[in-house]
Amino acid sequence: MAQAATRNTAVDTELNLEILEFNIKIKKFILEKWQKQWSTSHHGQFYRKVEPRVSLDIKYEHSSRYKEVTLTRLRLGKCWVNEYLARINAVYSDRCRSCKISSETVEHFILLCPCSDLCKTVLSACRLMNVSPEIGKVLSTGKILDIIFNNLSRKI
């Protein structure tokens, strides 16, 4: 029978997928659909720089709840920087507290403010670790997140 089967040009026995294989296919389909929606959505533009790919993985986790919440807020762009506070009408101006020139966005707060010691420290760490000083890379690198947290001079 086995030798006769090798001469067949088509498979005449249908093999069904097992439940585990169905689950894998379903998960893949859902993630692909979710990725398409995430990539084209108008919402979450800042966070998309940090996490461009969707996944079911935990994005940031730490044993200190305070540290985890603080850094997650920075990664989401929903923290106490004046750009966000002005958007929710909690402050009158979105100007940076340090340089008073630019809008105080998360990116400005961490990387761009010329008057900030935090920015200097983060940029120095990026050079030492060969990490591109882009907000998405900085907020995705664990060691740099630790440096940011340890050098925060105010509540975020």
C-alpha positions as CSV (number, residue, x, y, z in Angstrom):
1,M,0.0,0.0,0.0
2,A,2.8,2.4,0.8
3,Q,4.5,1.8,-2.5
4,A,1.2,2.3,-4.4
5,A,0.6,5.6,-2.5
6,T,3.9,7.0,-3.7
7,R,2.6,6.8,-7.3
8,N,-0.5,8.9,-6.5
9,T,-0.3,12.5,-7.8
10,A,-2.8,13.8,-5.2
11,V,-3.5,13.1,-1.6
12,D,-6.7,11.2,-1.1
13,T,-6.8,11.4,2.7
14,E,-7.8,14.5,4.5
15,L,-5.7,15.4,7.5
16,N,-7.4,17.7,10.0
17,L,-5.6,20.2,12.2
18,E,-5.3,19.5,15.9
19,I,-6.8,22.1,18.4
20,L,-3.3,23.5,19.1
21,E,-2.7,24.1,15.4
22,F,-6.1,25.8,15.1
23,N,-5.2,28.0,18.1
24,I,-1.9,29.0,16.5
25,K,-3.6,30.0,13.3
26,I,-6.3,31.9,15.1
27,K,-3.8,33.8,17.2
28,K,-1.8,34.6,14.0
29,F,-4.9,35.9,12.2
30,I,-5.9,38.1,15.2
31,L,-2.4,39.6,15.6
32,E,-2.2,40.3,11.8
33,K,-5.6,42.0,11.9
34,W,-4.7,43.9,15.1
35,Q,-1.4,45.0,13.5
36,K,-3.2,46.4,10.4
37,Q,-5.5,48.4,12.7
38,W,-2.6,49.6,14.9
39,S,-0.5,50.7,11.9
40,T,-3.2,52.8,10.4
41,S,-5.0,54.2,13.4
42,H,-4.9,58.0,14.2
43,H,-4.8,57.2,17.9
44,G,-1.6,56.1,19.8
45,Q,0.8,57.9,17.4
46,F,3.3,58.5,20.2
47,Y,3.2,55.0,21.6
48,R,3.5,53.5,18.1
49,K,7.0,55.0,18.0
50,V,7.8,53.0,21.1
51,E,6.0,49.8,20.2
52,P,5.5,49.6,16.4
53,R,4.6,45.9,16.5
54,V,1.6,44.5,18.4
55,S,2.1,41.5,20.6
56,L,0.6,39.8,23.6
57,D,3.8,40.3,25.5
58,I,4.0,42.4,28.7
59,K,5.7,45.6,27.5
60,Y,7.3,46.8,30.7
61,E,7.3,45.3,34.1
62,H,9.1,46.1,37.4
63,S,8.9,45.0,41.0
64,S,8.4,48.6,42.1
65,R,4.9,49.7,41.2
66,Y,5.9,53.3,41.4
67,K,8.7,52.8,38.8
68,E,6.5,50.7,36.6
69,V,3.7,53.3,36.6
70,T,6.1,56.2,36.0
71,L,7.9,54.6,33.1
72,T,4.7,53.2,31.6
73,R,3.2,56.7,31.6
74,L,6.3,58.1,29.9
75,R,6.1,55.3,27.3
76,L,2.5,56.0,26.6
77,G,3.0,59.8,26.5
78,K,0.3,60.3,29.2
79,C,2.3,61.9,32.0
80,W,2.9,65.2,33.7
81,V,4.6,67.1,30.9
82,N,3.1,70.4,29.9
83,E,2.1,69.4,26.4
84,Y,-0.2,66.6,27.8
85,L,-1.4,68.8,30.7
86,A,-2.3,71.6,28.3
87,R,-4.2,69.1,26.1
88,I,-6.4,68.1,29.1
89,N,-6.7,71.7,30.2
90,A,-4.8,71.2,33.4
91,V,-2.3,74.0,32.7
92,Y,-2.5,77.1,30.5
93,S,0.8,76.7,28.6
94,D,2.5,73.8,27.0
95,R,5.9,75.5,27.3
96,C,8.9,73.7,28.9
97,R,9.4,74.5,32.6
98,S,13.2,74.5,32.1
99,C,14.0,76.2,28.8
100,K,10.6,78.0,28.4
101,I,11.2,77.9,24.6
102,S,9.7,74.7,23.2
103,S,6.6,72.7,23.9
104,E,7.3,70.3,26.8
105,T,6.6,66.9,25.1
106,V,7.9,63.6,26.4
107,E,10.6,63.7,23.7
108,H,11.6,67.2,24.6
109,F,11.7,66.3,28.3
110,I,13.9,63.3,27.8
111,L,16.0,64.2,24.8
112,L,15.8,67.7,23.5
113,C,15.7,70.3,26.3
114,P,19.0,72.3,26.3
115,C,18.6,73.2,30.0
116,S,17.9,69.7,31.3
117,D,20.5,67.5,33.1
118,L,18.2,64.6,32.4
119,C,18.6,65.1,28.7
120,K,22.4,65.3,29.0
121,T,22.5,62.1,31.0
122,V,20.2,60.2,28.6
123,L,22.1,61.4,25.5
124,S,25.4,60.4,27.2
125,A,24.0,56.9,28.0
126,C,22.8,56.5,24.4
127,R,26.3,57.2,23.1
128,L,27.8,54.8,25.6
129,M,25.3,52.0,24.8
130,N,25.2,52.7,21.0
131,V,21.5,53.4,21.1
132,S,20.1,55.8,18.6
133,P,18.8,58.9,20.5
134,E,15.3,58.5,19.2
135,I,12.4,58.5,21.5
136,G,11.1,55.1,20.4
137,K,14.5,53.5,21.0
138,V,15.2,55.3,24.3
139,L,11.8,54.3,25.8
140,S,12.3,50.7,24.6
141,T,15.7,50.1,26.1
142,G,15.6,48.8,29.7
143,K,18.9,50.2,30.9
144,I,18.1,53.7,29.6
145,L,14.7,53.5,31.2
146,D,16.5,52.8,34.5
147,I,18.7,55.9,33.9
148,I,15.7,58.0,33.1
149,F,13.9,56.9,36.3
150,N,17.0,57.4,38.5
151,N,17.5,60.9,37.2
152,L,14.0,62.3,37.3
153,S,14.0,65.5,39.3
154,R,10.2,65.7,39.5
155,K,7.1,63.6,39.6
156,I,6.0,62.4,36.2
